[in-house]
Amino acid sequence: MKQAGHRPRSTGVKVIDPTTDGRRIKGERRKQELIEATVRVVAREGVAGVSHRAVAREAGQPATAAAYYFKSIDDLLTAALTRCMEQDAERMRALAARTDGSGAGLRALAELMCAVVTRPDHLIAEYELYLLAARRPELRGPTQDWLAAVAEFGRRYTDDPVRLRLLSGAMDGLLMQALLTDSPPTADEYEAVLRTVLQ
């Protein structure tokens, strides 16, 4: 029997309501699905095709879902751009971490570029979003992270700032050009350019 005025001693352990936690996890999963759906809509229809309704339909979610998680179309596009640039930067940093400045690192980057151009829809979406950041300075944070990751790889080979700038320009240009041809460059061709730029 509890005594009057007696307060139970705190154990210091925070009790998490599994129902609330489950809803949070489900909400985060839905949000990520909407971001991925936004990238697919941009790939298929361009930035102009993005609407809350179109993204929710693409994600297989209720019509109001995208507007619930993302108050504006700008929020959706920002999230999609951020996701793409973060993934690209992660891949570059992982590659840089494994690279010792040898020819094997250049070959690995050339093969990664080949793999990227085999998914032209995703690459088109990335460039659509990338160009959006060119018009809107507030979106440039994620693109700067991508450029920093490219430079991180390049510094395994050179400290020359001109060569590092050439590397990011060459990669962007080569990947975009690959979208304009039915026969994208081979790993050998990419590797030859990377060697010229960095060695």
C-alpha positions as CSV (number, residue, x, y, z in Angstrom):
1,M,0.0,0.0,0.0
2,K,1.4,3.4,-1.0
3,Q,1.9,5.9,1.8
4,A,0.5,9.4,1.4
5,G,3.0,11.7,-0.2
6,H,5.3,8.9,-1.2
7,R,6.8,9.3,-4.7
8,P,8.2,6.3,-6.5
9,R,11.9,6.4,-6.9
10,S,13.1,7.1,-10.4
11,T,15.2,4.3,-12.0
12,G,16.8,6.7,-14.5
13,V,15.7,4.4,-17.3
14,K,13.6,6.2,-20.0
15,V,10.6,4.1,-20.9
16,I,9.8,4.3,-24.6
17,D,6.2,3.7,-25.7
18,P,6.6,1.0,-28.4
19,T,3.5,2.3,-30.1
20,T,4.9,5.8,-30.4
21,D,8.3,4.5,-31.4
22,G,6.7,2.2,-34.1
23,R,4.8,5.2,-35.5
24,R,8.0,7.2,-35.7
25,I,9.8,4.4,-37.6
26,K,6.9,4.0,-39.9
27,G,6.7,7.8,-40.5
28,E,10.5,7.9,-41.3
29,R,10.1,5.0,-43.7
30,R,7.2,6.7,-45.5
31,K,9.2,9.9,-45.7
32,Q,12.2,8.1,-47.3
33,E,9.9,6.4,-49.8
34,L,8.5,9.8,-50.8
35,I,12.0,11.2,-51.3
36,E,12.9,8.2,-53.6
37,A,9.6,8.7,-55.4
38,T,10.5,12.3,-56.0
39,V,13.7,11.3,-57.7
40,R,11.8,8.9,-59.9
41,V,9.2,11.6,-60.9
42,V,12.0,14.0,-61.7
43,A,13.8,11.4,-63.8
44,R,10.6,10.7,-65.8
45,E,9.0,14.2,-66.0
46,G,11.6,16.7,-64.9
47,V,11.3,19.1,-61.9
48,A,8.2,20.6,-63.4
49,G,6.4,17.3,-63.0
50,V,6.8,17.2,-59.2
51,S,3.6,17.8,-57.2
52,H,2.5,16.4,-53.8
53,R,-0.1,14.2,-55.5
54,A,2.3,12.9,-58.2
55,V,4.9,12.0,-55.6
56,A,2.4,10.3,-53.3
57,R,1.0,8.3,-56.2
58,E,4.6,7.2,-57.3
59,A,5.3,6.1,-53.7
60,G,2.0,4.2,-53.5
61,Q,0.9,6.3,-50.5
62,P,-2.3,8.2,-49.8
63,A,-2.7,11.4,-51.8
64,T,-2.2,13.6,-48.8
65,A,1.0,11.9,-47.6
66,A,3.6,14.0,-49.4
67,A,1.9,17.3,-48.2
68,Y,1.9,15.9,-44.7
69,Y,5.6,15.3,-44.6
70,F,6.8,18.0,-46.9
71,K,5.0,21.3,-46.6
72,S,6.1,22.6,-50.0
73,I,7.4,21.4,-53.4
74,D,10.6,23.1,-52.5
75,D,10.9,20.9,-49.4
76,L,10.4,17.8,-51.6
77,L,13.0,18.9,-54.1
78,T,15.5,19.9,-51.5
79,A,15.2,16.5,-49.8
80,A,15.6,14.7,-53.2
81,L,18.7,16.8,-54.1
82,T,20.2,16.2,-50.6
83,R,19.6,12.5,-50.9
84,C,21.3,12.2,-54.3
85,M,24.3,14.3,-53.4
86,E,24.8,12.6,-50.1
87,Q,24.8,9.2,-51.8
88,D,27.2,10.4,-54.4
89,A,29.5,12.0,-51.8
90,E,29.4,8.8,-49.7
91,R,30.5,6.7,-52.7
92,M,33.3,9.1,-53.5
93,R,34.6,9.2,-49.9
94,A,34.5,5.4,-49.7
95,L,36.5,5.2,-52.9
96,A,38.9,7.8,-51.6
97,A,39.4,5.9,-48.4
98,R,40.4,2.8,-50.4
99,T,42.7,4.7,-52.8
100,D,46.4,4.9,-52.2
101,G,47.2,7.2,-55.2
102,S,47.9,4.3,-57.5
103,G,46.5,3.5,-60.9
104,A,44.1,1.0,-59.3
105,G,42.2,3.9,-57.7
106,L,41.8,5.6,-61.1
107,R,40.5,2.4,-62.5
108,A,38.0,2.0,-59.6
109,L,36.7,5.5,-60.3
110,A,36.4,4.9,-64.0
111,E,34.4,1.7,-63.3
112,L,32.2,3.6,-60.9
113,M,31.5,6.2,-63.6
114,C,30.6,3.4,-66.0
115,A,28.2,2.0,-63.4
116,V,26.5,5.4,-62.9
117,V,25.8,5.8,-66.6
118,T,24.1,2.4,-66.8
119,R,21.3,4.0,-64.7
120,P,20.6,7.0,-67.0
121,D,17.2,7.8,-65.4
122,H,18.7,8.3,-62.0
123,L,21.6,10.3,-63.5
124,I,19.1,12.5,-65.4
125,A,17.2,13.2,-62.2
126,E,20.5,14.1,-60.4
127,Y,21.4,16.7,-63.1
128,E,17.9,18.1,-63.1
129,L,18.2,18.7,-59.3
130,Y,21.8,19.8,-59.7
131,L,20.8,22.5,-62.2
132,L,18.0,23.6,-59.8
133,A,20.7,24.4,-57.2
134,A,22.4,26.5,-59.8
135,R,19.4,28.8,-59.9
136,R,18.7,28.7,-56.1
137,P,21.7,29.3,-53.8
138,E,19.9,28.0,-50.8
139,L,20.1,24.5,-52.3
140,R,23.8,24.5,-52.9
141,G,24.9,23.0,-49.6
142,P,24.5,19.3,-50.8
143,T,26.2,20.1,-54.1
144,Q,29.2,21.6,-52.3
145,D,29.5,18.4,-50.3
146,W,29.7,16.3,-53.5
147,L,32.4,18.6,-54.9
148,A,34.3,18.3,-51.6
149,A,34.1,14.5,-51.8
150,V,35.5,14.6,-55.4
151,A,38.4,16.8,-54.2
152,E,39.0,14.4,-51.4
153,F,39.6,11.6,-53.9
154,G,41.7,13.9,-56.1
155,R,44.0,14.8,-53.2
156,R,45.1,11.2,-53.1
157,Y,46.9,12.1,-56.4
158,T,47.7,15.8,-56.3
159,D,47.5,19.0,-54.2
160,D,47.3,21.2,-57.3
161,P,44.1,23.2,-57.0
162,V,43.8,23.5,-60.8
163,R,44.0,19.8,-61.3
164,L,41.4,19.2,-58.5
165,R,39.1,21.7,-60.2
166,L,39.7,19.9,-63.6
167,L,38.7,16.6,-62.0
168,S,35.3,17.8,-60.8
169,G,34.6,19.5,-64.1
170,A,35.7,16.5,-66.1
171,M,33.6,14.1,-64.1
172,D,30.5,16.3,-64.4
173,G,31.0,16.9,-68.0
174,L,31.8,13.3,-68.9
175,L,28.8,12.0,-67.0
176,M,26.5,14.5,-68.6
177,Q,27.9,13.8,-72.1
178,A,27.2,10.1,-71.5
179,L,23.5,11.0,-71.3
180,L,23.7,12.4,-74.9
181,T,25.0,9.3,-76.6
182,D,23.8,5.8,-77.3
183,S,27.4,4.5,-76.7
184,P,28.7,5.9,-73.4
185,P,32.4,5.8,-72.8
186,T,34.1,2.7,-71.6
187,A,36.0,2.3,-68.3
188,D,39.3,2.5,-70.4
189,E,38.2,5.8,-71.9
190,Y,37.2,7.3,-68.5
191,E,40.5,6.0,-67.0
192,A,42.5,7.7,-69.8
193,V,40.9,11.1,-69.0
194,L,41.4,10.7,-65.3
195,R,45.1,9.8,-65.7
196,T,45.6,12.9,-67.9
197,V,43.8,15.1,-65.3
198,L,45.5,13.7,-62.2
199,Q,48.9,12.4,-63.3
